[in-house]
Amino acid sequence: MSKNCVIIVGFSGITPAFVRCARICYNLIMLQRVLRGLEIAAALVILALMANYSAPSLTDKTEKVRAFTRQIEFNYVAWMADAALVKLRSASVGAPYAFDHAAQKQIVAEYLRVTQFIIDKERSLEQIYADATIVDKEGASQATRAELANLYARQTELAPLAESILQEQVSQIIVEIGLAPAGQPTPSVWYHSTPLPMALIVSPRDHIEQVANISVETNLAIDEQAALENRVDAGLNTSSLVVNIGGVGVYPTMIMRSADMNWLTTVIAHEWIHNYLTLHPLGVLYMETPELRTMNETAASIAGDEIGALVLKRFYPEIAAAAHLNSGLIFTSFDPFLSGDFRRSAFDFREAMRETRVTADALLVQGKIKEAEAYMEGRRAVFLENGYVIRKINQAYFAFYGAYANTPGGAAGEDPVGPAVRALRAQSASLADFIKAISWMTSFEQLQEAVKK
């Protein structure tokens, strides 16, 4: 595309001249990609409908939990339909092929800047409404709400372009590392950033196992989260926890809004790996056993980290260099991938969490449920003293976070699945070989045999 087209766009929005110019850039390759994406989207929507709306069993553990959540569950089908329309609109103007590399970086940088402003303003708005000394909250928040309205409009304008650019950059790396032998990832890399639902995680009290993971509305306040947990636990004698998530492997994939490019590229790749695995036995069997779930999540985390790093190195080397300088920082457990809350500390979060999991497991094996729960609550205070704000540590906490075992230690404790997945990656000639091998596995025993060889 000519430089004139890029100048026409600037950052003032999509002009008629831009649309005409961009449509000239629209070509058969883009059409093929859109059609392939639609085919996969249709298949995944059908699978989602079959999974979510089949006749419920009164004895099914998830259905028992849903008795407490049906009125507040997140509507994925509606979200996927809306997100797919966003993707199609951006494809109709040939984005991102309408821009040279410099313009692409400008668009992404502007999008991240606006996103950070929105996050900051939303936090300011929350503080106003949480401040008991402010009587006229409408008046006090008027300017902030007006700024947010402008920022939301700007983000809506930029998001289709920025997301298309990042999708294509991640796609290029996926092709180069050998995970797209036909020259195009299957399914296509489609994602959309949005406020994410929360997840209600439920575990038995006598051992750590995720028996339910139900997506609930995005705007549950902390007191509403605690009330939901209490209702479920009182009714079913379980351990439950409402957690924040970083992404969801629906299609297009759902990614939390973030201005952190390192985190963003990692999670885009992570969720695409889930889409890839959905077309293979490992992904189909995701919920069959705790071991298979951990294999899925750990493989996706390993691949997400590696692909995300390659995207930064290729397209944003200045950000990659900054990320390398920050590699010694300690991450909190805000979400399963990475956290934006970085701090230097002598306190080893992962080792302390590993110790907590191992001790809790030992107490539960002995049948000391109340003692284990009291111990975990006591350990939460230790994390708090060291600057890690964790609302609750219980069986559900470990059932969720323990599946993300791409690095040693942490909430996985002594679970052997994570080390086996990491061992398979270490002995694989490439990331593509690793993902292809694990994607066809149907049990933890297969993984163990592969590692022994």
Summary of the structure (lengths in Angstrom):
residues: 453
radius of gyration: 22.7
end to end distance: 51.3
largest distance: 72.0
contacts: 1460
relative contact order: 0.10
helix: 62%
strand: 7%
